[in-house]
Amino acid sequence: MVFEHFDSIKTSVLRRLSAMVGPIYRGVGCVLAFHRVANSGGAIRLGNQSIEMPPEFVEQVIVLLATEGYEFVPINDVPRLLAESRRDRRFVVVTFDDGYIETLSLALPILERHQVPFTVYVVPGFADGTAPIWWYLLEEKLLRESNVELKYRGSRWWRTRTVDEKQAAFDSISALFAAATTRESARLGELLFGTAAIKEAAQRLALSWDQIREMNSSPLVTIGAHTLTHPPLRLLPRDEALWQMRGSREAIEKQINAPVEHFAFPFGNATRAGPREFELAREAGFVTAATTRVANLFPGHSRSLHSLPRLYTLTPDLGEMRLCLSGSVSAMRYRGRRTVND
């Protein structure tokens, strides 16, 4: 859900390097990661704007990829395409995490217009209103209130009158959620927001089961799993992490009456998903699993289908997207490695 920020100095350097490294690091294809399709506007925000992309940008990215000759494919095709020894065209898979309601109202019409297949990784706890979409609930609470108290393992209090104070509180409380087990996250949500607010936010922000079934009826859409409640899997005991993964697949399959074969790790960076989680994804019955490591796909990924990297930007900037597509970002971040799978 929350992605690493690009270093502005590195970005400037990468722009000059992209033409040189592209032939080496563009790979055979890529997976794009989006979250929420929405216009952030000019209001004060505390961080969630980085997972919101305006619909115009999503369409610009689709047009860019089409212009550059990419083949849009469903995620079901990825294992076969990676196993092929040679390809004349690069391929791209489009994905959306969390299952926000705008995936149906804004993203689907764009992708239908361009006939682009895509995957939506949904969280059953969001669909049924039992798990807190805490990053939005927290942002809204802090923007609304002048102080916040949390009685959890002692009493904590944050003054939240200025924007800087609100941001500091957001960062501090986010760290609690980002390190919480399933039970701890539920307790934090109950203490900070209350059950009614959690359910209301889910109804307002997330796809309902009826809407997920509606999306699944489109021949362009593949529904994937994203755990039951969106926890940091690497920080959970093994059995709890497996339960979160397998349980999300089983819950979604029951609701849509269709197999769920693909998974995306919540957060997806190295501190939240690693080799143990990749093996658990295989054990849970998934064909592929996606991280948020920023890199293109190479034939070597056919041997690591449960740790597929993806490309994303934190701002609606086509230049930044071009850098990702060229492989410049991954070349710098992973010190020249091409097959990023750990």
N, C-alpha and C positions, 0 to 999 in steps of 0.2 A: 504493500500500500504506500509507505513513505520511502522515497528513493534518494540515493546519494546525490549531492549537488556537484555539478561540473565546476572545476576550477577555472575562473575566467582567464587567467594567464595561459593555462594549458590550452584553452579553447582557441585563443588567438594564434598560438603556435600550430595547433592542429589544422587550422584552416589552410596554412601554407603547406602542410605535409600531406593533406588528403589526396591530392593528385598523384603524389609519389607512392603512397602506401596502398591506394585503392586496389590495384591489380593483385596485390598480395593478400590483403585482409578483407576484401569484400565477400569472399566465400562463395558458396553455391546458393545461398538464400538467407533468409532472416525471419524472425518472429517479431512483430511489433506489439508493444504493450501500451494499452490505454487504460484509463480508469473511468473517470466520469466525463461525459460530454456536457459542458455547460459554459456559459459566459460568466467569468468571475467578476467582471465589472470593476468599478473603482472604489468599492467599499473596503474598509479596513479588514484585513485577513491576517490569520496567524499561522499560515502554512499550508492549508488545504488547497490553495489555488494551484499548487504545483502538481496536483493530480487531476486538475480540471483543464480540459482543452476545448476551445470553442468549436462548434460544428464546422465552421468555415475552415479551420485548420485541419480537421480530420479529412475533409474533402480535398484540401490542397495536397495533403500527403498522399492520398489515393491517386490523384492526378499526376503527381511527381513520379510515383512508382510506375504508373502505367506508361508515362512518357519515357522513362528510362528502361522500359522493356521487361519489367518484372512480370512473372506469371503469378496471379493470385490463386492460392490453393487452400483447401480445407486442411485442418491439422491432421486429419486422418491420413493424408497423403505423405506426411513428413517422413515416417520410417522408410517407405519405399523410395522416396526421392533422395534421401541421404545415402541409401545403399547403392544407387545408380552410380556407375563409374564416371560417366560423362554426361553433361547437360549443356544444351545450347543457350538456355535462358536461366537466369536466377529466379528463384521463387520467393514468395512472401506469404506469411500467415499473419492475419490480423486478429488480435485478442483484446478482450476487455475484462478487467478484474473487478470483483466485488458484486457485480450485478446491480448497478445503479439504474434507476427507473428511466433515465434519459437514454439508456442503451436501446430501449424500445422506441421511445418517442422521437429521438433525434438521430441516433447512430443508424438504426435499421433503415430509415428512408434513404439516407445517403448511400449506404452500402448496397441496398436494393437497386438504386438508380444506376450504380456502376457494376452491378452484378458481382460483388465481392463477397466471397464466403468469409465467415468469421466465427470466433469462439468466444463464449461468455462464461467465465468462471464464477459460479455463484456460491454463496454462503447460506446454507439452510437456516441458520439462526437469524440472518437478516430477513430472509423471505417470510419467516413466521413471526418475526418481531420479538424474539426472545434474547438475542445477543445485541449488545450495544454497538452501534456504529460510532464508537467513542470519540474518534477524531473530529467528527462534525458536532456531536453533542457537546464536547468540551469547548470547541471554538465558539459555539453559540452561547454557551453559559458564561464564558469569560468575557465576551464582548458585551454581554447584557449586565453583568454584575460588577460591583466595585470591590468586593472581597469574596474569597471562597475559602471555606473550611472543610477539611476532610478528616474524619475520625476513623483512621485505619492504621492499626499498629502504632497507636499513639495519636496525638492530635496535631494536625498541620494546618497552617493558615497562610493564605497568600493575599496580599494587597493587590488589587487589579483595577486601579483607577486610570493609569496611563497606558498607552499602547505598549511601551517597553515592559511595564509590569505584567500586563496581560500576556505578552509573548513569553516572558520568563516563566510565568505560571503554566502556560501551555506546554512549554518544553519540559518542565519539571514533572507535571502530571502525566504527560505522554510517556515519559521514561518509566513510570510505574506500570502503565498498561503494557508497554512494549516488553516488559520483563515478567509479565504475570502468567500464571497457569490459567487453565480454563475456569477453575473455581474462583481464583483470585480476581480475574477480570470481571466475572459476573458480580462479585461482591463490590468491587470498585464502582462498577456501573450503577449498582443499586444505591450505594451511598451518595454518589455524586449527582445522579440524574433521576433516579426513581424508575420503577417498572413502567408506569404510564408514559413517561417521556421517552423511554427506550422504544416502546412499541410505536408511539406516534412518529418518532424519527424514522423508524424502519418503514412505516407506511408511506411516509413522505419521500424518502430517499431511495428505497430499494425496490426491486421488482418483487411483486407478489408471486405466489405459486401459479396463480391463473395467468399472470403475464409471462412467467417463465415457460409455461406450457404453450402460450401463444407464440413466443419466440421460437420454441422448439419445432413448431409446425412449419416454419420457413425452411425451404431446402438449402438456404444459405447458412443457417445457424447450427453450430454444434454447442451443446451445453456441456461445460466441464465443471469440475469440483474445485473448491478453494477452502477446504476444511469446514467443520460445523460452525465455528464461532470466530474464526480469524485470529488464532493465537500465534505466538512466536514458536514454531515447532521445535527448533533446536534446543530451546530452554525447557521443554517438557520432558518428563520421564518417557522412556521408549513406548510403553504400553499406551500411555495417554496420547502421544503423538500419533501412533498407529490408529487408535480409536477415532481421533479427529479426522484422519484422512479416509479411512475405510468407511467410517460412519457417514461422512459427507457424500461419498459415492452412493451408498445404499439409500440414503434419504432422498437424494435427487432422483435416482432410478425409480424409486417407489412413486414419486410425484409425477414424473414425465413418462413413465412406462417405457423406458428405452435405456439401453446401456450407456453408462458414463465411463469413458475410457481415458480421459485426459484431465490433468491436474495442474494447478499453479500454486506455488508456495506463498503463503502470506509474507509480506515484506520481501522475501526472496533473496536477500543479500547473504554474505558469508557468515554473518553473526546470527542469522535466523534460520538458515537451511544449509546443511552440509552433507557429507557422505552418508551419515546414518539416515538422514531424511530421504536422500535419493534412493537408498535401498528400501526404505519403508514404503515409498511410493510404488516401487515394483511389487513389494509384498502385498500392498493394498489392492492390487489388480489393475493399476493404470498402465496404459501403453506408453504415454509420454507424461513428463512433468516439467514445468517451466519455472525458471528462476528469474531474478532481475539483474543477473550479471549482464553487463552491456557488451555484446559481441555478436558477430554474424555466425551463421552455421557453416560447418565444413563437413566433408565426408566422415571424418573421425567421430562426429557426433552420433553416427549410427550405432556406436558402441556405448553411448551415454545418453540414451533417450530420456532418462529420468533426471537430467540436469541441463536442459536446453536453455541457453542464454536468450535474452530478448533485447530489443532496442526500444528506447523511449527518450523523450525530452521532458524537461521540467518547465519549459515555456513554449508557447506556440511559435516556434522559430524554425522555418524551413532550412535555414543555414545550419542550425544545430542538427536537424534531422539528416541533412546531407553528410555531415561529419560522421554521424553514427553509421550510416549506410556504407560509407567509404572504408570503415574499419579503423579510422584514425583514433577514435576514442579508446577502443579496446586495445589497439597497439600500444598506446601510452599507458593505459591503466594496468595492463597485464604484461608489460615489459616484453612485447614482441611475440607473445604466444598467440597462436591463431585459434586452436581448438580449446576454447574456454569451457571447462566442464567440471570444475571443482569449487 
